[in-house]
Amino acid sequence: MASEVVTTTGWWTTTVAFVRDSYTEIRHKTTWPDFPQTRQASIAIIIFVLAIALMISLMDIVLNLVLVNFLPSLIS
């Protein structure tokens, strides 16, 4: 039979260890993008969001014309 020792630590010790490990991970193991990469990604995201907004606006206008203006005139 295998004997295992289960050690329980308090929530405070666990929280402090988590914060310490998170700080080490962010500070020493993460590579952060430089400013040109950040600017390029931000511009790409802004263009993508504007394109999606334009597409949704066009779909709204077309569906409004079809469902509100054209369809009721066929029924009545």
Secondary structure as the mmCIF struct_conf table of DSSP 4:
data_model
#
loop_
_struct_conf.conf_type_id
_struct_conf.id
_struct_conf.beg_label_comp_id
_struct_conf.beg_label_asym_id
_struct_conf.beg_label_seq_id
_struct_conf.end_label_comp_id
_struct_conf.end_label_asym_id
_struct_conf.end_label_seq_id
HELX_LH_PP_P HELX_LH_PP_P1 VAL A 5 THR A 7
HELX_RH_AL_P HELX_RH_AL_P1 TRP A 11 THR A 24
HELX_RH_PI_P HELX_RH_PI_P1 GLU A 25 LYS A 29
HELX_LH_PP_P HELX_LH_PP_P2 THR A 30 PRO A 33
HELX_RH_AL_P HELX_RH_AL_P2 PHE A 35 ASN A 64
HELX_RH_PI_P HELX_RH_PI_P2 LEU A 65 PHE A 70
HELX_RH_AL_P HELX_RH_AL_P3 LEU A 71 ILE A 75
#
